[in-house]
Amino acid sequence: MARAQVIGNVFTRLFRDLGIDKAIEQNMAVTRWEEIVGDRISEISMAEKIEKGVLFVKVSSPVWRNELIFMKSNLIDNLNEALAKNIVKDIKFT
């Protein structure tokens, strides 16, 4: 096993043992928002935080907020697919 893999396994176990592995996974939904949703949506929105599977996204206007509400289930599916886990359960647009 390569040294990098051994170190990666140590960190994976450490994060799991400390109980922060889930928080790290959830934070990926915030940090990768722009990449996953694309240029058009990321220009008018910004992921702020995630709590208990609910992603909070700030939107530039009420009109865009309503548009994103209609797209919510697709956005959740795209996020979870890109993250390879069922992390995002809901999105709250503000």
KEKE-3310 file (N, C-alpha, C; in steps of 0.2 Angstrom, whole numbers, plus 5000, padded with zeros to 4 digits):
npx = (5004:5003:5011:5004:4991:4990:4992:4980:4970:4972:4969:4955:4950:4953:4945:4932:4932:4933:4921:4919:4918:4906:4902:4912:4909:4896:4900:4906:4895:4893:4905:4907:4896:4895:4903:4895:4882:4883:4888:4877:4868:4876:4880:4869:4867:4872:4879:4878:4878:4876:4865:4861:4857:4851:4853:4857:4855:4859:4850:4850:4839:4821:4814:4823:4824:4811:4812:4822:4816:4807:4816:4822:4822:4829:4841:4845:4846:4857:4867:4869:4872:4884:4892:4892:4885:4870:4868:4862:4847:4837:4834:4835:4831:4836)
npy = (4994:5011:5025:5037:5032:5025:5035:5042:5033:5033:5046:5046:5036:5043:5055:5049:5042:5054:5059:5068:5066:5066:5079:5085:5079:5084:5098:5098:5100:5113:5119:5115:5119:5129:5123:5112:5116:5125:5138:5148:5147:5148:5161:5169:5164:5158:5146:5144:5137:5121:5111:5098:5091:5100:5112:5129:5142:5157:5169:5180:5188:5189:5184:5175:5167:5160:5154:5145:5137:5129:5121:5114:5100:5094:5100:5095:5081:5082:5087:5077:5066:5071:5072:5059:5053:5053:5067:5080:5084:5093:5110:5127:5142:5158)
npz = (5000:4996:5003:5004:5004:5016:5025:5022:5025:5039:5043:5039:5048:5060:5058:5058:5071:5079:5076:5066:5053:5046:5047:5039:5027:5024:5023:5011:5002:5003:5000:4987:4979:4969:4959:4956:4953:4943:4932:4929:4939:4950:4949:4954:4967:4983:4993:5010:5022:5030:5039:5048:5036:5029:5017:5017:5006:5000:4990:4976:4973:4975:4964:4958:4969:4969:4957:4959:4969:4962:4955:4965:4969:4958:4960:4973:4970:4960:4968:4978:4970:4964:4976:4979:4989:5000:5006:5006:5011:5010:5004:5009:5003:5004)
capx = (5000:5007:5011:4998:4985:4991:4990:4973:4966:4973:4964:4948:4948:4953:4939:4927:4933:4931:4914:4918:4917:4899:4902:4916:4905:4891:4903:4907:4890:4893:4911:4906:4890:4896:4905:4890:4876:4885:4889:4871:4865:4881:4880:4864:4866:4878:4878:4881:4880:4872:4864:4856:4855:4847:4858:4855:4857:4857:4849:4851:4832:4815:4812:4827:4822:4806:4814:4826:4812:4805:4822:4825:4823:4834:4847:4846:4848:4863:4872:4870:4875:4891:4895:4892:4881:4864:4870:4857:4840:4832:4837:4831:4833:4834)
capy = (5000:5017:5029:5042:5028:5023:5042:5044:5029:5035:5052:5043:5033:5048:5059:5044:5041:5060:5061:5074:5064:5068:5087:5086:5077:5089:5104:5098:5102:5120:5121:5113:5122:5133:5118:5107:5119:5128:5146:5152:5147:5151:5169:5172:5161:5156:5141:5147:5132:5115:5109:5092:5089:5106:5117:5136:5145:5164:5170:5187:5191:5185:5181:5169:5162:5156:5149:5139:5133:5125:5117:5111:5092:5092:5102:5090:5075:5084:5088:5071:5062:5073:5070:5051:5051:5056:5071:5085:5082:5099:5116:5132:5148:5165)
capz = (5000:4995:5009:5004:5005:5023:5028:5020:5030:5046:5043:5038:5054:5065:5058:5060:5078:5082:5074:5062:5046:5043:5046:5033:5021:5023:5021:5004:4998:5003:4996:4980:4977:4962:4954:4955:4950:4937:4931:4929:4946:4955:4949:4958:4973:4987:4998:5016:5028:5030:5046:5048:5029:5026:5014:5016:5000:4999:4983:4974:4972:4976:4958:4957:4974:4967:4951:4962:4973:4957:4953:4971:4969:4954:4963:4978:4966:4957:4974:4981:4965:4964:4982:4980:4996:5001:5011:5006:5011:5008:5003:5010:4999:5008)
cpx = (5004:5006:5006:4992:4984:4989:4983:4969:4967:4969:4957:4946:4948:4947:4933:4926:4931:4924:4913:4918:4911:4899:4907:4913:4900:4894:4905:4901:4890:4899:4911:4900:4891:4898:4899:4884:4877:4885:4882:4868:4870:4882:4875:4863:4873:4876:4882:4883:4875:4871:4859:4853:4851:4852:4854:4859:4854:4856:4848:4844:4827:4813:4816:4826:4816:4808:4818:4822:4809:4810:4825:4826:4828:4841:4850:4849:4855:4869:4874:4874:4883:4895:4895:4889:4875:4865:4864:4850:4835:4837:4833:4834:4831:4837)
cpy = (5006:5021:5034:5038:5027:5030:5043:5039:5031:5041:5050:5040:5038:5052:5055:5044:5048:5062:5067:5072:5066:5075:5088:5084:5082:5096:5104:5100:5110:5122:5120:5115:5125:5128:5114:5110:5123:5135:5150:5152:5150:5158:5172:5169:5159:5152:5144:5142:5126:5113:5103:5090:5094:5111:5124:5139:5152:5166:5178:5191:5186:5181:5175:5164:5157:5152:5143:5134:5127:5120:5113:5104:5090:5094:5098:5084:5076:5084:5081:5066:5064:5072:5063:5049:5055:5061:5077:5082:5087:5105:5122:5139:5154:5171)
cpz = (5000:5002:5010:5006:5013:5027:5028:5025:5037:5047:5043:5045:5060:5064:5060:5068:5082:5081:5070:5055:5043:5042:5040:5027:5019:5021:5014:5000:4998:4999:4989:4976:4970:4957:4952:4951:4944:4937:4932:4936:4951:4955:4953:4965:4976:4992:5004:5021:5026:5037:5045:5041:5026:5024:5014:5011:5000:4991:4982:4974:4973:4970:4957:4963:4972:4961:4954:4966:4968:4955:4959:4971:4964:4957:4969:4975:4963:4963:4976:4976:4964:4970:4983:4986:4996:5007:5012:5006:5009:5007:5005:5007:5003:5004)
residu = (MET:ALA:ARG:ALA:GLN:VAL:ILE:GLY:ASN:VAL:PHE:THR:ARG:LEU:PHE:ARG:ASP:LEU:GLY:ILE:ASP:LYS:ALA:ILE:GLU:GLN:ASN:MET:ALA:VAL:THR:ARG:TRP:GLU:GLU:ILE:VAL:GLY:ASP:ARG:ILE:SER:GLU:ILE:SER:MET:ALA:GLU:LYS:ILE:GLU:LYS:GLY:VAL:LEU:PHE:VAL:LYS:VAL:SER:SER:PRO:VAL:TRP:ARG:ASN:GLU:LEU:ILE:PHE:MET:LYS:SER:ASN:LEU:ILE:ASP:ASN:LEU:ASN:GLU:ALA:LEU:ALA:LYS:ASN:ILE:VAL:LYS:ASP:ILE:LYS:PHE:THR)
# end
